Amino acid sequence: MVAAYNAVMEGRMSANRAAQYYKVNKKSLLRQTSGEIPINAHVGKGTVLSPIHEAELVGCIKLMADWGWGLTSDEVKNSVQDFVNHSKIETPFVNRQTGRDWLD
């Protein structure tokens, strides 16, 4: 999408041509090039934790797995709850505990 957006904004292609060439949704491209929505907009729910916090958690969980301490889903959720509580991060989690859909 970014390449198509750049092609249109730089005047190298029309939105229609860029959508076809880069195989992206024309309506989305038009909305982004008009400024109606930002180029970095994403569909769906936003993330709860920042990318930095998520990367830190993932790194710790992978390291534990590498050391032979793989975690169950419940242990991952408990680790996240501990991290959120220790870091004093505001979340929409009920009782500051992640739900089943958070892991998916």
C-alpha positions in Angstrom: 0.0 0.0 0.0 2.9 2.4 0.8 4.4 2.0 -2.6 1.0 2.6 -4.3 0.5 5.7 -2.0 3.9 7.0 -2.9 3.4 6.5 -6.6 0.2 8.5 -6.5 1.5 11.2 -4.2 4.6 11.7 -6.4 2.5 11.9 -9.5 4.0 8.9 -11.1 0.6 7.0 -11.4 -3.0 7.7 -11.1 -4.8 6.1 -8.1 -6.6 3.7 -10.5 -3.3 2.6 -12.2 -1.4 2.3 -8.9 -4.2 0.2 -7.4 -4.0 -2.2 -10.3 -0.3 -2.2 -10.5 0.3 -2.8 -6.8 -2.8 -4.9 -6.3 -4.3 -2.9 -3.5 -7.8 -1.8 -2.8 -8.6 1.3 -4.9 -11.0 2.8 -2.5 -8.6 2.5 0.4 -5.9 4.1 -1.7 -8.1 7.0 -2.7 -9.1 7.5 1.0 -5.4 7.6 2.0 -4.2 9.8 -0.8 -7.1 12.3 -0.1 -6.0 12.4 3.6 -9.3 11.0 4.8 -7.4 8.2 6.6 -3.7 8.1 7.5 -1.4 5.9 5.5 -0.5 3.9 8.6 -4.1 3.2 9.5 -5.0 -0.4 10.5 -8.3 -2.3 10.5 -9.4 -3.9 13.7 -8.8 -3.3 17.4 -5.7 -1.4 18.4 -3.0 -3.0 20.4 -3.1 -2.8 24.2 0.6 -2.8 24.9 3.1 -0.6 23.0 5.3 -2.3 20.4 8.3 -1.9 22.8 6.4 -3.6 25.6 5.2 -6.4 23.4 8.7 -7.0 22.0 10.1 -7.1 25.5 7.5 -9.7 26.6 8.0 -11.8 23.4 11.8 -11.7 24.0 11.4 -13.0 27.5 8.9 -15.7 26.6 11.1 -16.9 23.7 14.2 -16.9 25.9 12.4 -19.0 28.5 11.4 -21.5 25.8 15.0 -21.6 24.5 16.1 -22.5 28.0 13.5 -25.3 28.1 10.9 -23.4 30.1 8.1 -23.2 27.6 5.0 -21.5 29.0 1.3 -22.6 28.7 -1.3 -20.1 27.6 -2.3 -19.5 31.2 1.3 -18.9 32.2 1.8 -16.4 29.4 -1.4 -14.5 30.5 -0.2 -14.5 34.1 3.2 -13.2 32.9 1.5 -10.4 31.0 -0.6 -9.6 34.1 2.5 -9.4 36.3 4.2 -7.2 33.7 1.3 -4.9 33.4 1.0 -4.6 37.2 4.7 -4.1 37.8 4.9 -1.5 35.0 1.7 0.2 36.1 0.3 0.1 32.5 -3.4 1.0 32.1 -5.2 -1.7 30.1 -8.8 -2.6 29.4 -8.1 -6.1 30.7 -10.6 -7.3 33.3 -8.8 -7.5 36.7 -5.7 -6.6 34.6 -5.8 -10.2 33.2 -5.7 -10.8 29.5 -8.5 -12.7 27.9 -8.5 -15.8 25.7 -8.8 -13.6 22.5 -5.7 -11.6 23.4 -3.5 -14.6 22.7 -5.0 -15.3 19.3 
